[in-house]
Amino acid sequence: MEVTPVAIDSVIARHLTLSPGWDQVRAASDTFAQATDDMVAEVLNSAGRFGAEHLAPLNAAADVAGCRLVDGRVLTVAEHKSAWEAFREQGWLMLDASPEIGGMGLPTALANAVQEMMDRHCPAFGMMPVPSRAGTRLLHAFGDEATKAAWLPSLIEGTTGATICISEPDAGSDVRRLRTRGTRNADGTWSITGEKCWISFGDQDVTPRIAHFLLAKTAPEGQAPSPKDPISLFLVPSEIDGTRQPIVVRRIEEKLGLHASPTCVMGFEGATGYLLGEVGRGLPQLFVMITNMRLATGVMGLAIGSKCADIAHAYAADRRQGGNGPQPVAINDHADVQLQVLSMAARVETLRGMVFATANAADIARTTTDADEKARCDALAGWLLPIIKTLGGEVGFGVASDAIQVLGGAGYTREWPVEQGLRDARVLTVFEGTTGMQAQDLTLRRLRAPGAAGLEVFLRHARADAEALGVAGAWAQADALAQALDTFETTARQLAAADQDQRDIESGATAFLNLAGIVASGWIAARLMAAGQAADADPIARRLAAAGRFALSDIAPRATLAAHQALAGADRITGFDTLCAG
């Protein structure tokens, strides 16, 4: 069975037009209105060319060579420097940043689409601009005028890099246990001492200097330090006036994948820092960047999964084996392979739609003057973010694994890039909050008021699109989605009940997150399928509809299983004590 190639930029552009809220986003501001269909097509085509010309060579070199720590400094491969220089000179760094700080002000969904186009060629490269964008938002929101004047222009230009320094050896996601301390100096600056780990691009030779955005404990004025001290946010430069600060790279982690991205353990030994915002408000201030950071993680998984799915699809059309005739047939003639290819496409396309839906909701919330609309969109984006973050990692790793299965022994070799996709994607369900943490966020914070507003908004959208799918003629799929949504809503209500035991909720949280991902995927699948049902549907819409149809083919039983696991409670873990007994 032959495969007709379809350019990935055309698929992504079509997805944008189908994404919930896209037209509303483009009408929300003059800068968003720049994202016409023609402009989107041109931007995505250019992003694809950039990736092929600059990032593919970097990926090939860095996956083998990695980064080195020499005389206390991190050295990257030569291709990284040239790729970054081209990246910033061509204006890719600040596509969705506010125009008032020098950004282009384009929709977040389009910036996510560009990231996907580039991450397909080298996902590790994308880990450097994400902290730069996040740091720019933090500095713009909380920096004083002098600090902004000193650091914003070079961050926006990309001549200064950035890191987000949160985790420590004894305080990963549990930031209350941070030991790094900030002590106020006589001149109003702060002295920062402590150790940070898992810092992407904690050091590099790509930009002349780095702005470390760092959390540290700060004792109230005139009081002795205490473990309960509040946490504040600082900008700690790698150098001041050309002199390097006392910041030491302890080591670079040897990692399974993402070899172009140095993950550093950093020692801050009395380095000078500048307070951002208010003392003790470090954690809430970080939420300025949380949407973009979690979306970026989901998009990285999407990019890896999308590339691996495309490789598997093409390989299955070319590889010949089996059949009853004198000549072997393409393996995509076999039902088992067709199931695998459809499964990969369904996961990729529904994830892509969720990413754009979340980005659109965040943009509308940010720009609308309607308080009710802002509340609804904020709630929907907040509900979808932990799902996106988790599914991004699962789709990236799972689709890469399935692509290896389709390619057989060839997929297990370095001749084909799907094995690297598997290695690169594995960390995505770990950083920016593990799957268990996302599950706790969803079940403990977003099933009860005020967090439950997102659940209600999601259900209204999903039920409306299930009904629209039925009106379009796909009654069986519409009924299956409606049944899954009923199961999901019933499960959510039970978990949110006041008499639910905390231990039971925590034991079922990850299963509930899985259930939430199933029905969120079903929502997008219904939209894709409905668009493909139209008599005048274009070839890309029909392809997306095929993926949507597969996603809905077994949604009801999958939802039932996940609901059962979510409500099984702590009974499922009663054997743990026995397992651990000496």
C-alpha positions in Angstrom: 0.0 0.0 0.0 1.6 3.2 -1.2 1.9 6.3 1.1 1.3 9.7 -0.3 3.7 12.1 1.4 2.2 15.1 3.1 4.5 17.9 4.3 4.4 18.2 8.1 4.1 22.0 7.9 0.9 21.7 6.0 -0.5 19.2 8.5 0.4 21.5 11.4 -1.1 24.6 9.6 -4.4 22.7 9.0 -4.4 21.7 12.7 -4.2 25.3 13.7 -7.3 26.2 11.6 -9.2 23.4 13.3 -8.1 24.1 16.9 -10.7 25.4 19.3 -10.3 29.1 19.8 -7.9 29.8 16.9 -10.2 32.3 15.1 -11.0 34.0 18.4 -7.2 34.3 19.2 -6.5 36.0 15.8 -9.3 38.5 16.5 -8.0 39.2 20.0 -5.2 41.7 19.1 -3.5 43.4 16.2 -0.3 41.3 16.7 -2.2 38.0 16.8 -4.1 39.1 13.7 -0.7 38.9 11.8 -1.1 35.1 11.9 -3.0 34.9 8.6 -3.1 31.5 6.8 -0.4 32.7 4.4 1.8 34.0 7.2 1.4 30.7 9.1 2.4 28.7 6.1 5.4 30.8 5.4 6.6 30.7 9.1 6.2 26.9 9.3 7.9 26.3 6.0 10.8 28.5 7.1 11.0 26.7 10.5 11.3 23.4 8.7 14.1 24.7 6.5 15.9 26.1 9.5 15.6 22.7 11.3 16.9 20.8 8.3 19.8 23.2 7.6 21.0 24.0 11.2 19.5 21.6 13.7 19.8 18.2 11.9 23.6 18.6 11.6 23.8 19.7 15.3 21.7 16.7 16.4 23.9 14.2 14.5 27.1 15.7 16.0 25.9 16.2 19.5 24.1 12.9 20.0 27.5 11.2 19.6 29.9 13.7 21.1 27.7 15.3 23.8 29.1 18.1 25.9 32.3 18.2 27.8 33.4 19.9 31.1 36.9 21.3 30.5 38.7 23.5 33.0 35.4 24.2 34.8 33.5 25.3 31.7 31.0 23.4 29.6 32.0 23.0 25.9 29.3 22.2 23.3 29.9 21.0 19.7 30.7 23.6 17.1 27.4 23.1 15.4 25.6 24.4 18.4 27.1 27.8 18.3 26.4 28.3 14.6 22.8 27.0 15.0 22.1 29.4 17.9 23.6 32.3 16.1 21.3 31.7 13.1 18.4 31.0 15.4 18.6 34.4 17.1 19.6 36.4 14.0 16.6 35.1 12.1 14.3 36.2 15.0 13.0 32.8 16.2 13.7 33.3 19.9 10.9 35.7 20.8 8.0 34.9 18.4 5.3 35.1 21.1 6.9 37.6 23.4 5.2 40.9 24.0 5.9 43.6 21.5 6.6 46.0 24.4 9.8 44.1 25.2 10.8 43.5 21.6 8.9 40.3 20.8 6.8 39.7 17.7 3.6 39.1 19.8 2.4 36.1 17.7 0.0 33.5 19.1 1.4 31.0 21.5 -0.1 28.2 19.4 2.0 29.3 16.4 5.1 29.5 18.6 4.4 25.9 19.7 4.0 24.9 16.1 7.4 26.4 15.3 8.9 24.6 18.3 7.5 21.3 17.0 8.9 21.9 13.5 12.4 22.5 15.0 12.3 19.9 17.8 11.7 17.2 15.2 15.3 17.8 14.1 16.9 18.3 17.5 14.8 18.4 20.6 17.8 19.1 22.9 18.4 22.4 21.1 14.9 23.5 22.1 15.9 23.2 25.8 18.0 26.3 25.6 15.5 28.9 24.2 12.7 27.8 26.6 14.5 29.1 29.8 15.3 32.3 27.9 11.7 32.9 27.1 10.7 32.0 30.7 13.4 34.2 32.2 12.3 37.1 30.0 8.8 36.8 31.3 9.9 36.7 34.9 12.2 39.6 34.5 9.6 41.7 32.7 7.0 41.0 35.4 9.2 41.3 38.5 12.4 43.1 37.8 13.1 46.6 38.8 13.8 49.1 36.1 17.6 49.0 36.5 17.7 45.2 36.3 15.4 45.1 33.4 17.5 47.7 31.5 20.6 45.7 32.2 19.4 42.3 31.2 16.2 42.3 29.1 17.7 43.5 25.8 20.4 40.8 25.6 18.0 38.1 26.7 15.6 39.1 24.0 18.4 39.3 21.4 19.8 35.9 22.5 23.2 37.2 23.3 22.6 36.2 27.0 21.4 32.7 27.9 19.2 31.8 30.8 18.6 28.9 33.3 15.9 28.1 35.7 17.6 27.0 39.0 15.1 25.3 41.3 16.0 21.7 42.1 18.7 20.8 44.7 20.2 17.4 45.6 17.8 17.0 48.6 15.0 19.1 47.3 13.8 18.1 43.8 10.1 19.0 43.4 9.7 19.6 47.2 10.9 23.2 47.1 10.2 23.7 50.8 13.4 21.7 51.5 15.6 24.1 49.6 18.9 24.9 51.3 20.2 27.6 49.0 20.2 30.9 50.8 20.1 34.5 49.9 21.6 37.1 52.3 21.0 40.8 51.7 24.2 42.9 51.2 24.7 46.4 52.3 24.3 47.7 48.7 20.9 46.1 48.3 22.2 43.1 46.3 22.1 39.6 47.7 24.7 37.0 48.3 23.6 33.6 47.0 25.1 30.3 48.4 23.9 26.8 47.7 23.9 23.9 45.3 21.5 23.4 42.4 21.1 20.3 40.2 19.4 19.2 37.0 20.1 22.6 35.5 19.8 22.5 31.7 22.5 24.6 30.1 23.7 25.5 33.5 26.9 26.5 31.7 27.6 26.7 28.0 30.0 28.4 25.5 27.2 29.5 23.1 26.4 32.9 24.7 29.0 35.2 26.5 27.0 35.2 29.7 24.1 33.5 31.4 21.3 34.8 33.7 20.4 32.2 36.3 16.8 32.6 37.6 17.1 31.0 41.0 15.0 30.2 44.1 16.6 30.6 47.5 15.5 30.8 51.1 15.6 34.3 52.7 15.4 35.0 56.4 13.2 37.9 57.5 15.1 41.0 58.3 16.9 40.8 61.6 16.1 37.1 62.2 18.3 34.0 62.2 17.9 31.6 59.3 15.3 28.9 59.8 14.2 25.9 57.6 10.7 27.5 57.5 12.0 30.7 55.9 10.2 32.0 52.9 11.4 31.5 49.3 12.4 34.3 47.0 13.3 34.6 43.4 16.7 36.0 42.2 18.5 36.8 39.0 22.1 35.6 39.5 24.4 36.6 36.6 27.2 34.3 35.5 29.5 37.4 35.3 29.3 41.0 36.3 31.2 43.7 34.4 33.2 41.0 32.6 34.3 39.2 35.8 33.1 35.6 36.4 31.1 35.1 39.5 31.9 32.4 42.1 29.6 29.9 40.4 31.0 26.4 39.9 30.0 23.6 37.6 30.4 20.5 39.8 29.7 18.1 36.9 27.7 17.3 33.8 25.3 14.5 34.1 25.8 11.5 31.8 22.3 11.0 30.4 20.3 8.5 28.4 19.4 11.1 25.8 19.2 14.8 24.9 23.0 14.8 24.6 23.2 18.3 23.1 21.8 19.7 26.3 24.3 19.8 29.2 22.5 19.0 32.5 24.7 20.5 35.2 25.1 20.4 39.0 25.9 24.0 40.0 27.5 25.4 43.1 26.8 29.1 44.0 29.5 30.2 46.4 28.5 33.7 47.5 27.5 34.9 44.0 25.8 38.3 43.8 22.1 38.2 42.9 19.3 40.6 42.3 15.9 40.2 44.0 13.0 39.8 41.5 9.7 40.9 42.9 8.9 40.6 46.7 10.8 38.8 49.4 9.0 35.5 50.1 7.0 35.5 46.8 9.3 33.4 44.7 7.0 30.4 44.2 3.9 32.3 43.2 5.9 34.5 40.9 7.2 31.4 39.0 3.6 30.8 37.8 4.2 33.5 35.2 6.2 31.0 33.2 4.5 27.7 34.1 2.1 27.6 31.2 4.8 28.0 28.6 7.3 25.7 30.4 4.7 22.8 30.6 3.5 23.4 27.1 7.1 23.3 25.8 7.6 19.9 27.5 4.4 18.6 25.8 5.5 20.0 22.4 8.9 18.3 22.7 7.2 14.9 23.2 4.8 15.7 20.3 7.7 16.5 18.0 9.5 13.3 18.8 6.4 11.2 18.5 5.4 12.9 15.3 8.7 12.3 13.6 8.9 8.7 14.7 5.3 8.1 13.5 6.1 9.5 10.1 9.2 7.4 9.8 7.3 4.2 10.8 4.5 5.1 8.3 6.9 5.5 5.4 9.0 2.5 6.4 5.9 0.2 6.5 5.0 1.3 3.0 8.5 0.5 1.7 9.4 -2.7 3.6 8.2 -5.9 1.9 7.6 -9.1 3.7 5.0 -11.9 3.9 1.9 -12.2 1.7 0.5 -15.3 -0.1 1.6 -14.4 -3.7 4.9 -14.9 -5.4 6.2 -11.5 -4.3 6.3 -10.2 -0.8 3.9 -7.4 0.1 4.5 -4.1 1.9 4.2 -4.7 5.6 1.5 -2.0 5.8 -0.8 -4.5 4.0 -0.9 -6.5 7.3 -3.7 -5.7 9.7 -1.3 -5.7 12.7 0.9 -3.1 11.2 -2.0 -1.0 10.1 -3.3 -1.0 13.7 0.1 0.2 14.9 0.4 3.0 12.4 -3.1 4.2 13.1 -2.5 4.1 16.8 0.6 6.2 16.4 -1.2 8.7 14.2 -4.2 8.9 16.7 -1.9 9.7 19.6 0.1 12.3 17.8 -2.8 14.1 16.1 -5.0 14.4 19.3 -2.0 15.6 21.3 -1.3 18.2 18.7 -4.9 19.4 18.9 -4.7 19.6 22.7 -1.5 21.6 22.7 -3.1 24.2 20.4 -6.4 24.2 22.3 -4.5 24.9 25.6 -2.3 27.6 23.9 -5.4 29.3 22.5 -7.2 29.3 25.8 -4.2 30.8 27.5 -3.9 33.6 24.9 -7.6 34.4 25.1 -7.4 34.6 28.9 -4.4 36.9 28.6 -6.0 39.4 26.1 -9.7 39.4 26.7 -11.4 42.3 28.5 -14.4 40.0 29.4 -13.8 38.9 33.0 -16.1 35.8 32.6 -14.3 34.8 29.4 -11.0 35.2 31.0 -12.0 33.0 34.0 -13.3 30.3 31.7 -10.2 30.2 29.5 -7.8 30.4 32.4 -9.7 27.5 34.0 -9.6 25.4 30.8 -5.9 26.0 30.3 -5.2 25.1 33.9 -7.2 21.9 33.6 -5.4 20.8 30.4 -1.8 21.7 31.3 -1.1 18.7 33.5 -2.7 16.4 30.9 -0.6 18.0 28.1 2.6 17.7 30.1 2.0 14.1 30.9 0.7 13.0 27.5 3.6 14.8 25.8 6.1 12.5 27.5 4.0 9.4 27.1 3.3 10.0 23.4 7.0 10.8 22.6 8.3 7.7 24.3 5.4 5.4 23.4 5.3 6.3 19.7 9.1 6.0 19.5 8.9 2.5 21.0 6.1 1.5 18.6 8.1 2.9 15.7 11.0 0.6 16.7 8.5 -2.3 16.7 7.3 -1.4 13.2 10.9 -1.1 11.9 11.9 -4.3 13.6 15.6 -4.9 14.1 16.4 -1.9 12.0 14.6 0.4 14.4 16.9 -0.8 17.2 20.0 0.4 15.4 21.4 3.9 15.1 20.9 3.8 11.3 17.4 4.9 12.0 16.6 7.9 14.3 13.7 6.3 16.2 16.0 4.8 18.8 17.3 8.3 19.6 13.7 9.4 19.9 13.1 6.8 22.5 16.1 7.9 24.5 15.4 11.6 24.2 11.7 11.3 25.1 12.1 9.2 28.3 12.8 12.1 30.6 9.7 14.1 29.5 7.4 12.5 32.1 10.0 13.3 34.8 11.1 16.9 34.5 8.8 19.9 35.0 6.9 17.7 37.5 6.6 13.9 37.4 3.5 12.1 36.2 2.6 11.5 39.9 2.9 15.2 40.6 0.7 16.1 37.7 -1.9 13.5 38.9 -1.9 15.0 42.4 -2.4 18.5 40.9 -5.4 17.3 38.9 -7.1 15.3 41.7 -6.3 17.3 44.8 -6.4 20.8 43.3 -8.7 20.7 40.3 -11.6 18.6 41.3 -12.8 20.9 44.1 -13.7 24.6 44.0 -12.2 26.8 42.9 -10.1 24.5 40.7 -13.1 22.6 39.5 -14.0 25.4 37.1 -11.7 23.9 34.5 -13.4 20.5 34.7 -16.8 22.1 34.0 -15.5 24.2 31.1 -13.8 21.1 29.6 -17.0 19.0 29.9 -19.1 21.7 28.2 -16.7 21.9 25.3 -16.3 18.1 24.9 -20.0 17.3 25.1 -20.8 20.0 22.6 -18.2 18.6 20.1 -19.5 15.0 20.8 -23.0 16.2 19.8 -21.6 18.0 16.7 -19.9 14.8 15.6 -23.2 13.0 15.9 -24.9 15.7 13.8 -22.2 15.2 11.2 -23.3 11.6 10.8 -20.8 9.7 13.0 -23.3 8.6 15.6 -21.4 5.5 16.8 -18.2 7.5 17.6 -20.3 10.3 19.1 -22.0 7.9 21.4 -18.7 6.3 22.4 -17.3 9.6 23.4 -20.5 10.6 25.2 -20.3 7.3 27.2 -16.6 7.9 28.0 -17.4 11.5 29.2 -20.2 10.1 31.4 -17.7 7.7 33.0 -15.2 10.4 33.4 -17.6 12.9 35.0 -19.0 10.2 37.4 -15.5 9.3 38.4 -14.5 12.9 39.0 -17.6 13.6 41.1 -16.8 10.5 43.3 -13.2 11.5 43.8 -14.2 15.1 44.7 -16.7 13.9 47.3 -16.0 15.3 50.8 -16.0 11.9 52.4 -13.2 10.6 50.1 -10.1 9.4 52.0 -7.0 11.3 51.0 -5.0 8.0 50.7 -7.7 6.6 48.4 -7.5 9.7 46.2 -3.7 9.6 46.0 -3.8 5.9 45.1 -6.1 6.5 42.2 -4.7 9.9 41.0 -2.4 8.6 38.2 -5.2 6.4 36.9 -7.5 9.5 36.9 -5.0 11.5 35.1 -4.9 8.7 32.5 -8.7 8.9 32.3 -8.6 12.7 31.9 -6.1 12.2 29.0 -8.3 9.6 27.3 -11.4 11.9 27.2 -9.3 15.0 26.3 -7.9 13.1 23.4 -11.4 12.0 22.5 -12.6 15.6 22.5 -9.9 16.6 19.9 -10.6 13.3 18.0 -14.2 14.3 17.7 -13.3 17.7 16.3 -10.9 16.2 13.8 -13.4 13.5 12.7 -16.2 16.0 12.3 -14.1 18.2 10.0 -13.2 15.2 7.9 -16.9 14.2 7.5 -17.7 17.3 5.5 -18.3 16.7 1.8 -15.8 19.3 0.8 -13.1 18.1 3.3 -9.6 18.5 2.0 -7.1 15.5 1.9 -5.3 16.6 5.1 -8.6 17.0 7.0 -9.6 13.5 5.9 -6.3 12.1 7.1 -6.7 13.8 10.5 -10.3 12.4 10.6 -8.9 8.9 10.1 -6.7 9.4 13.2 -9.6 10.7 15.1 -11.8 7.8 14.2 -9.2 5.4 15.5 -8.8 7.3 18.7 -12.6 6.9 19.3 -12.8 3.3 18.3 -12.2 1.9 21.8 -12.5 5.0 23.9 -15.4 3.8 26.1 -13.7 0.6 27.4 -10.4 2.4 27.9 -12.3 5.0 30.0 -14.1 2.3 32.0 -10.8 0.5 32.9 -9.1 3.8 33.9 -12.1 4.8 36.0 -12.1 1.4 37.8 -8.4 1.9 38.6 -9.0 5.5 39.7 -11.7 4.5 42.2 -10.1 1.3 43.5 -8.4 3.4 46.2 -5.7 2.3 48.6 -6.8 -1.3 48.4 -4.6 -1.6 45.3 -1.5 -0.9 47.4 -2.2 -3.1 50.4 0.5 -5.5 49.4 3.3 -3.0 49.5 4.1 -3.5 53.2 4.4 -7.2 52.6 6.6 -6.6 49.6 9.0 -4.5 51.7 9.0 -6.8 54.7 12.4 -8.2 55.6 
